Amino acid sequence: MRIVVTGGSGNLGREVMAALASLGHDAVSASRRTGVDLRTGAGLPASLAGADAVVHTADTLKPWEFREVTIGGTRRLGEAVASLDRPPHVIYISIVGVDHHPYAYYRAKYAAEMALRDLSIPVTILRATQFHSLAAALAGMRIGPVGLGVRGMAIQPVDIAWVGRRLAELASGPVPGSFARAPDLAGPDRFDAREIAGLVARHTGKSAPRRLDLPPIGATLRAFAEGVVLPGPNAEVGGARFADWLARQPRVLPRR
Ligand SMILES: NC(=O)c1ccc[n+]([C@@H]2O[C@H](COP(=O)([O-])OP(=O)(O)OC[C@H]3O[C@@H](n4cnc5c(N)ncnc54)[C@H](OP(=O)(O)O)[C@@H]3O)[C@@H](O)[C@H]2O)c1
């Protein structure tokens, strides 16, 4: 199969590309460095020619680009797919809890899901929890010697390679009639902020920091404290454990 991976050069995209190649598929990355810009739609039609499926991982963490890339770019991709005689299956990576979370990036991810739902094309949404690298970065947040967190927040991070493999399997598997959701993915371990910060501190050779856990003031911190980003009972749990992932990382953790 010819499978286009938007953002195939990104952290997750590279995992998807590798998983597709190992399944024997022809995986093609589409992003700005290959001439495809989701902000404008430039290069999109040519990149989709002959595609059997599209795994959509390209995104931005720049808040001023959420509207144009996360939402507008996903809509432009969906419209380009819908204009084809034989629209390929679009598999979109999203985040657990985006439909109930006020954080601006999560709201944009949910709006992007809805933009795909509104088009009559085969779509599968796969939501995952935070990748191990992001969880480690959050756990390592400090001001000087003081570790920062949100009181009551827990996190259940997931192995990016497992998510990449699942996206590749979805892309090469059965095509839904229209809009579908795959079971959410989460890793095996749930941590509170103190526990995961302690693991990260030990790995980096620092002493466990004194903690400043902010009270959950405001809707966004409250949603984190209330566990909106945690998987529900129907989520699929698997992939490498956080501690095993951490043990494979250099002492100075790469920035996510
Ligand atoms: N990090 C997490 O914990 C987590 C958890 C669940 C889901 N996710 C989702 O996983 C996805 C991938 O995250 P990631 O960490 O792998 O991201 P990443 O490493 O930052 O990669 C982003 C990719 O998007 C491309 N891109 C950025 N702007 C673009 C534009 N205007 N047009 C076309 N391509 C563009 C980049 O390539 P160019 O620079 O070449 O354009 C790059 O390949 C995101 O959708 C994110 O929401 C992340």
The ligand as a Gaussian input file, in Angstrom:
#p B3LYP/6-31G(d) Opt

LIG

0 1
 N        3.612000      14.572000      22.518000
 C        2.641000      13.882000      23.091000
 O        2.696000      13.551000      24.278000
 C        1.425000      13.478000      22.275000
 C        0.441000      12.654000      22.843000
 C       -0.652000      12.249000      22.072000
 C       -0.754000      12.693000      20.751000
 N        0.213000      13.510000      20.237000
 C        0.086000      13.957000      18.840000
 O        1.141000      13.375000      18.086000
 C        1.358000      14.177000      16.927000
 C        2.831000      14.266000      16.633000
 O        3.518000      14.838000      17.709000
 P        5.116000      14.905000      17.630000
 O        5.575000      15.123000      19.023000
 O        5.643000      13.771000      16.828000
 O        5.335000      16.266000      16.801000
 P        6.697000      16.833000      16.221000
 O        7.860000      15.956000      16.535000
 O        6.745000      18.279000      16.620000
 O        6.490000      16.760000      14.629000
 C        5.625000      17.626000      13.987000
 C        5.651000      17.324000      12.480000
 O        4.704000      18.191000      11.855000
 C        5.302000      18.786000      10.710000
 N        4.701000      20.109000      10.550000
 C        4.717000      21.145000      11.431000
 N        4.091000      22.217000      10.903000
 C        3.664000      21.837000       9.656000
 C        2.967000      22.509000       8.612000
 N        2.597000      23.789000       8.707000
 N        2.694000      21.807000       7.480000
 C        3.090000      20.519000       7.351000
 N        3.747000      19.836000       8.296000
 C        4.044000      20.494000       9.446000
 C        6.821000      18.839000      11.023000
 O        7.628000      18.743000       9.853000
 P        8.177000      20.048000       9.050000
 O        8.936000      20.861000      10.045000
 O        9.001000      19.470000       7.941000
 O        6.967000      20.761000       8.526000
 C        7.007000      17.547000      11.831000
 O        7.277000      16.464000      10.967000
 C        0.626000      15.503000      17.166000
 O       -0.547000      15.488000      16.381000
 C        0.258000      15.463000      18.645000
 O       -0.929000      16.137000      18.943000
 C        1.299000      13.899000      20.950000

